[in-house]
Amino acid sequence: MTAENLRKYGVFIAALAVACFLPYIGISKFMLNVIIYAGIFSIATMSLNIIMGYTGQVSLAQGAFYGIGAYGLAILTNKAGLNFWMAMLLACLITAFVGLLIGLLAFRTKGPYFIIVTLCFNFIVYVVIKNWDWLSGGVRGQKITGPELFAGREARYYLVLGFVLLTLFIMWRISRSLEGLGFMAVRDNEPLADALGINITYTKIVAFMISCFLAGLAGCLGALHTGYLSPTSAHYLLSFNFIIYLLVGGAGTLYGPIVGTFTVYLALEFMKGIGEYRFMIFGIILILVVIYFPRGIVGGLKSLWKKVAGSRQAEEGA
Amino acid sequence: MSYFFQQLVNGIMLGSVYSLVALGLTLIFGILGVAHFAHGHFYMLGAFLVFFLSVSFGVPYWAALVIAVAVFCLVGVGIEFVYRPVRDKSDINAFIVAIGMLLVIEEAVRAVWGTGNRRITNPYPQVLKFAGITLELQRLIVIGAAIVLIVLLHLFIKRTRMGSAIEAVAQDREGAALVGISVNRVSILTFSVATGLAAAAAALAAPLAFIAPDMANTLVLKAFVIIVLGGLGSIKGAILGGYLLGVMEALAIAYISPAYKDVWAFAALILILAIKPNGLFGGRD
């Protein structure tokens, strides 16, 4: 293994090894709980990365799709009495289908208009879930019971870990596929991509549907882990969170979403001791990160590595 | 029929507040391209400043209003400096800075005044009765003062050099810079005027309802809806859009369902943008 490969895969393999044995290295129940949530949210952030990081369309509706997935699963198992796994697959497909409908409307707009349209959609979903009592349970929320196999916390941890890895694999495949290159072409230069024969609207909608499918998956896992759903599962603040995770980690990078989600979510959980002041500190840190590290942690590390490697090469050359 | 007119007047009152907030936002977002999502929080902060002055210090209402507006014009200068490093970056960077800013403001207000609702004593609680409509005097003052402020802003932009500079930057930022207009100074001025307007709107409307740290959460969303509907950077669009949304909302609460009151506006926005992707009044790309 060359040094280049070691750098590329070493960190990943080390992290994976730790992740595989995490429940058995003596961490507290609370900590494991936090990590499971971070894993679920990192799937949602990866889903946002497809549409925002790779395709360049800032969607503020990711929280809504998370909620649609979660409520879809709950309603399909509770009201329709479907098998859990069937319901989960169906919930993700429904989320993708809603994404298709919204995409058809929203992608007629661009830039700031698109941001506002998606944010409004998220708000509508939240209010509808809150008020559509007989279907969603309204503000009382509703319970959700998963399969017996995943009643234990450790089992749910491995389930989430599996889906995080699966999503990461999907992201990796997308970023190297022709479709993925199409997404990035749309992001980098829309008129040029259009001139090259890429169907812009079609590309955006495909990216959006994949993104919604995965957001729905995250919602299903969130519902399974919490065991209880309330309208806050579809709140637009959730969309803000996902965007913050993505930007802190690094939009348009493979590991950025996971790094960002774990960094921000864990930091906020650890800062719970200082009460609500943590949001004040977090707000200030957020402003500084966006101003001084606009490419996020992973993007920042990448350019730092390039600089170090570049100067080393220059020294060797001299 | 008098019920309808009653709701109409309520809607116009609501629309006055929306217009003032949206005006500031359209100047900032439409002209400078900064998605100032914390604008509503400065409205909330303005309400709390008036509360602080009038309740804790016993400053008369109108004096508190003037002080609040003056202070917030200065605060606007500060906001501009926070945004300056991200002003020419992509929309989302400024948006995240705004989220950071609103987290700080909301928690600061919670830390100082607690999470509960507060109330500013209504300075003009007299009730007017006219053709079957009952109206608190303060509501009439909100409507009247909003019109005065809108006319003043119009005169400022059309009749003064500084105002013309704002309009020049709005029309063509590079062109304005080429003829020697300092974009930074215009930017400071814009934030100052916009934040002052938000404080004025807050000071006017605050005595009519409770004030709380989370009072501005949907307000800023609505302001964004208004300016997008009106066309980004369009002052006329922001004013008309504000009144339109206010009236629409009041009528929807009265005749359709209060639970879904916020949904109509947002649903209408999605549909209108699907048909006219650049807003009702054209707007810029």
HADDOCK unambig.tbl for C-alpha pairs under 7 A between the chains (distance, minus, plus):
assign (segid A and resid 105 and name CA) (segid B and resid 274 and name CA) 5.31 0.50 0.50
assign (segid A and resid 106 and name CA) (segid B and resid 274 and name CA) 6.54 0.50 0.50
assign (segid A and resid 108 and name CA) (segid B and resid 274 and name CA) 5.91 0.50 0.50
assign (segid A and resid 108 and name CA) (segid B and resid 277 and name CA) 6.10 0.50 0.50
assign (segid A and resid 109 and name CA) (segid B and resid 273 and name CA) 6.88 0.50 0.50
assign (segid A and resid 109 and name CA) (segid B and resid 277 and name CA) 4.96 0.50 0.50
assign (segid A and resid 113 and name CA) (segid B and resid 228 and name CA) 6.71 0.50 0.50
assign (segid A and resid 117 and name CA) (segid B and resid 270 and name CA) 5.70 0.50 0.50
assign (segid A and resid 120 and name CA) (segid B and resid 266 and name CA) 5.32 0.50 0.50
assign (segid A and resid 124 and name CA) (segid B and resid 263 and name CA) 5.44 0.50 0.50
assign (segid A and resid 127 and name CA) (segid B and resid 260 and name CA) 6.91 0.50 0.50
assign (segid A and resid 131 and name CA) (segid B and resid 259 and name CA) 6.93 0.50 0.50
assign (segid A and resid 276 and name CA) (segid B and resid 107 and name CA) 6.77 0.50 0.50
assign (segid A and resid 277 and name CA) (segid B and resid 107 and name CA) 6.58 0.50 0.50
assign (segid A and resid 279 and name CA) (segid B and resid 103 and name CA) 5.95 0.50 0.50
assign (segid A and resid 279 and name CA) (segid B and resid 104 and name CA) 6.65 0.50 0.50
assign (segid A and resid 279 and name CA) (segid B and resid 107 and name CA) 6.80 0.50 0.50
assign (segid A and resid 280 and name CA) (segid B and resid 103 and name CA) 5.89 0.50 0.50
assign (segid A and resid 280 and name CA) (segid B and resid 104 and name CA) 4.24 0.50 0.50
assign (segid A and resid 280 and name CA) (segid B and resid 107 and name CA) 6.01 0.50 0.50
assign (segid A and resid 283 and name CA) (segid B and resid 100 and name CA) 3.74 0.50 0.50
assign (segid A and resid 283 and name CA) (segid B and resid 101 and name CA) 6.07 0.50 0.50
assign (segid A and resid 283 and name CA) (segid B and resid 103 and name CA) 5.46 0.50 0.50
assign (segid A and resid 283 and name CA) (segid B and resid 104 and name CA) 5.54 0.50 0.50
assign (segid A and resid 284 and name CA) (segid B and resid 100 and name CA) 6.02 0.50 0.50
assign (segid A and resid 286 and name CA) (segid B and resid 97 and name CA) 6.83 0.50 0.50
assign (segid A and resid 286 and name CA) (segid B and resid 100 and name CA) 5.60 0.50 0.50
assign (segid A and resid 287 and name CA) (segid B and resid 97 and name CA) 4.75 0.50 0.50
assign (segid A and resid 287 and name CA) (segid B and resid 100 and name CA) 5.61 0.50 0.50
assign (segid A and resid 290 and name CA) (segid B and resid 93 and name CA) 6.22 0.50 0.50
assign (segid A and resid 290 and name CA) (segid B and resid 97 and name CA) 6.82 0.50 0.50
assign (segid A and resid 291 and name CA) (segid B and resid 85 and name CA) 6.25 0.50 0.50
assign (segid A and resid 291 and name CA) (segid B and resid 86 and name CA) 6.31 0.50 0.50
